[in-house]
Amino acid sequence: MEPEAFRDFFGSVPTAVAVVTTVGADGRPLGFTCNAFSAVSLDPALLLVCVDERSRTLPALLGSEVFALHLLAAEGGEELARTFAGRSDRKFDGLAWRHGESVPGSPVLREGVLAHAECALESSVRAGDHRLLIGRMERVLVREEARPLLYRRGAFTAWEAPVAETAVEAVTARVGARA
């Protein structure tokens, strides 16, 4: 299969956008943009992240055995996605971040994030030109008010889900129809 056909197939579906962060052997925070991740298990709480074997962050992930997965928010997330998709060694310059609480080596971004999970590396599996990393979720934080950032066919957009008022109107309409 040609790479273009592969990209066309998977690019046809909107996906959430994430940034994966870890710390290098020198203590410096590192990270990359990712849209290949998923839930694996509820008990124990595991998630999967796919990392290109050529990623400059992969050795740090394997060495530190900790990472944070950040689901990006529509507000501020696109800039983070673009920054972490680049090859700069200065991706964290000017960004608000802190060390993880449950997984101290995992840098946690403070802005532009819908949710984050602090993870300890459970296992690593080679799969073609990628490495599948399974992380044990030690702590999560979700910001309910934020809207997710989506990516489809090379473009970013915000999730436009029905707002709470729409759900209330629908319930009111159903109740009113019964009266």
Rosetta blueprint (number, residue, H / E / L):
1 M L
2 E L
3 P H
4 E H
5 A H
6 F H
7 R H
8 D H
9 F H
10 F H
11 G H
12 S L
13 V L
14 P L
15 T E
16 A E
17 V L
18 A E
19 V E
20 V E
21 T E
22 T E
23 V E
24 G L
25 A L
26 D L
27 G L
28 R L
29 P E
30 L E
31 G E
32 F E
33 T E
34 C E
35 N L
36 A L
37 F E
38 S E
39 A E
40 V E
41 S E
42 L L
43 D L
44 P L
45 A L
46 L E
47 L E
48 L E
49 V E
50 C E
51 V E
52 D E
53 E L
54 R L
55 S L
56 R L
57 T L
58 L H
59 P H
60 A H
61 L H
62 L H
63 G H
64 S H
65 E L
66 V E
67 F E
68 A E
69 L E
70 H E
71 L E
72 L E
73 A E
74 A H
75 E H
76 G H
77 G H
78 E H
79 E H
80 L H
81 A H
82 R H
83 T H
84 F H
85 A H
86 G L
87 R L
88 S L
89 D L
90 R L
91 K L
92 F L
93 D L
94 G L
95 L L
96 A L
97 W E
98 R E
99 H E
100 G L
101 E L
102 S L
103 V L
104 P L
105 G L
106 S L
107 P E
108 V E
109 L E
110 R L
111 E L
112 G L
113 V E
114 L E
115 A E
116 H E
117 A E
118 E E
119 C E
120 A E
121 L E
122 E E
123 S E
124 S E
125 V E
126 R E
127 A E
128 G L
129 D L
130 H E
131 R E
132 L E
133 L E
134 I E
135 G E
136 R E
137 M E
138 E E
139 R E
140 V E
141 L E
142 V E
143 R L
144 E L
145 E L
146 A L
147 R L
148 P E
149 L E
150 L E
151 Y E
152 R E
153 R L
154 G L
155 A E
156 F E
157 T E
158 A E
159 W L
160 E L
161 A L
162 P L
163 V L
164 A H
165 E H
166 T H
167 A H
168 V H
169 E H
170 A H
171 V H
172 T H
173 A H
174 R H
175 V H
176 G H
177 A H
178 R H
179 A L
